[in-house]
Amino acid sequence: MNPAEILFEEPLIETAYIARKNRFLMEVALGETGERVDVHLADSARLTELLIPGKTIYVSCHNAPHRKTNYTARLIENQDGSGLVSIFSTMPNQLAEQIIHHKLIPELASYTHKAREVRIGPSRFDHVLKMNLKQAILEVKGITWVEDGTAFFPGAVTARGKRHVEELQELNCSEDTETFILFVVQRADASNVQMAEVVDPLFSKALKNAKKSGVHVLACTMNVSTEGVSFKQTIPVITD
């Protein structure tokens, strides 16, 4: 059993993608009946390489009266249908905490998890870690976009992401603080991560500067199945 594993609480339902209605809502056809239903999409990325009519999407069902839809998208098949991609935005953060706990990434292995969603200065960061009197600040970025084995980030302009990178660079100057960025590729078929300069050149420049100044830039992939997701392996981040 993989020590860093997150299992789905209930079996997922197979559907077929029809259309994206807005940033967080799409329409699918239920596999058994063909009934068209709205599904919450907890991923604001463009996902243009994945959201193709007819593609299989696995959703979870929630009987909550306050929700606009009873369904949430969890997984989608990749471009060539050979694997699955997680499209649930909180999954990278959940997996990152498991990775820290089980010490699966060497650069983070000396630290223990202290807190999540911590405000430091003007921003909130995903995780704070500790090692004796030293702390580490970790920001997690999820990736779904992979082409020919290369994972690309970001999928859209991210002013917030750029700000986080610049703030981590400033915080890294403190003697008792290390800063980390972890790209979690939400699929298994990537061998490296590169910046999508054509999408957001300012973020790409900020990341290059941060890495040169000592911010640790890490990446990993995940195994994805209809039962759940798990840590697969670390991969390099190429910024040059």
N, C-alpha and C positions, 0 to 999 in steps of 0.2 A: 504493500500500500504506500502511495506517495504521501510523505508527511505533510506537504503543503497542498492540501486538496480541499475544494469546496464543492459539496454535493448539493444538487437541487432538492428542495424539500418534497416536491411532488413531481410525478411524471410530466414531461413537456408534451404539448400538443403540436402536431405537425400541420403547417398551413402553407399556402402559396402566396407569395408577394404579388400585390396588384399595383399599388401606387402610394406615394408619400403625400399626405394631405398638407402637412406643415412640418415645422422643425421637429416636433415631438409626437406626431400622430401619423399612422399609416393604415392602409386598408389591406386586408388579406382575405383569402378564402380558406375556410376550415377544411381540412383534408377529408373528413368523412362525409360531410354534407354539401360542401361547396358554398355554404352560407358566407356572405360577405360581412365581415365585422371590422370595427376599428380596434387598433392595437397601439398601446403606448410605447413609444420608442425612447428609451432612456439613453440616447446618444445623439449629441447635437452635431456630430461631424457630417460631412456631405454624403459619405458612403456611396458615391456614384458608381464605383467599380463593383459594388455588391448588390445594390438595390435594382435588380433587373427583373421585370415581370416574369412570373413563373418560378423564380428561385424559392427553394424551400426555406421557410422560417419556422423555428420552434418557439412557441410562446408558453408562458405560464398563465394560469387562470386564477383570478382573485374575486371572490364574491364579497365585495365591499361597496356598500350603498353610496359612499361619498365619492367614488371614482367615476370618471366620465366613461371609462371602458373597463371591462372585466379582464382584459388581456394585456400582458406585457411581453414585448419581444426579448428573447434571450439569446438565440443563436440564429445564424444564417449560413447557408453553404457558401463556400468560397467560389472564386471566379470559375474554376474548371470543375467544380463539383466533387473534388477529391478530399475535402475536409470541411470542418466547421469553424466559424468565427464567432466569438462572443461579442455581442453588441449591447451589453448592459453596463452602463458607465461606472457603476460602483465596484464592479468585479476586480479591476486592477488594484484598487486600494485594499480590498479584502484579501486578495492573494498576497500583496506586498507584506501585510502584517503577518501572515503565515510564514512567508519566506524569512522574515526577520526572526520570528520565534524559533524556527527550526534551523537557523544559521546556514542557509543554502547558498548565499552569495558571500564569498570570502571578504569583500570590502566592508560588509556590514556585520560580520560574524562576531566581532568583539563587543557589539552593542546589544542592549536589551531594550524592548519597547517600553516607552514611558507614557505617551499620550498621543491621541489622534486629534486632528482638526484644532490646532493650537494657533492662536493669534499672536504674531510676533511683529511689532511695528504696525504698519498699515494693512498687512495681509494675513491670511490664514493659511497655514501649511499643513500638509496631510499627516505627517508623523514627526514626533520628537522622540529621539532615542537617547540612551544614557550609557556611559562607561565611566565609573568612578565619578570624578568631578567634571568630566568632559561630556558635552552633549552633541548630538547630531540632529540636523534638521533634514528631513527627507520629503521631497515633493515627487509624486507619482503621476506619470502621464501615460494614458492608454493609447494604443495604436491598433487600428484595424486594417490599414491600407498597406498591402504587400504586393509587390510586382517582381517576378523573377527572383524571388528569394530575398529581396531587399524591402525592409519595412520603412515607410516614410512618415515623417511628422513635421509639421502639423497638416491636417487635412483641410484646414481653413485658417484664415488669419486669426491669431490669438494674441491680442494685446495683453490680456491677463497672464498668459503664459510667459510672454516676454518680460513682464513686470516681475513675475516670480523668479525668473532666472537672474535678472539684475539684482534683485534683493538678496538672493542666495549668494551671489558673488560678494556683495557687501558684508553679509553676515559671516562669510568664510574668513574674513580678515581677523576675527577674534581668536585669541590663542586657545580658548576653551570650547570652541565650536567648529565642527566640521559640517559641510553641507553636501547633500547628495541629490541628484535627479535620477530617478529610475523609470525608464521607459518599459512598460509591460505590453508586449505584443500579444494581442488577444487571439492568437492562433499559433499553430505549430510550424508553419512553413517558411519562417524567416531565418536567415543566417547572419544578418547584420541590420543595423539601423542607420539611416541617413536622414539629413534634414531636407525637407521639400522647399528648397530655396525659391523656386518659381512661385510657390504658394505664399510664403511669408518670409521674405529676405531679412526682415528686421529681427524676427525670432532666431533665424539661423545665425545671424551675426552675433546676437546676444549670447547664444549657446557656445559658439566658438570662443568668444572672449571669456566666458565663465570657466570653460574647461581649461583654457590656458592659464587662468589665474588660480586654479587649484580646486574648483568645484568638481566633485566626483560625478562622472556621467556614466551611468550603467544601463544595461538592458537585459531583458530575458524574454523568453517565449513561454506560452502555456499550451498544455494539452487540452483539447476541448472535445467533449462528447455530450450526448444527451443525458448522461448521468451527472455531469459536473465538469469542473475545470481543475487543473493542477499545474504546478511548476514543471517546466520541461528542462530548460537549460539557459545559461547566460550566453549572450552574444555581444559582439563589439558594436560600439557606436562610432561611426566614421564621420568626422567633422571637417577633415582637410580635403 
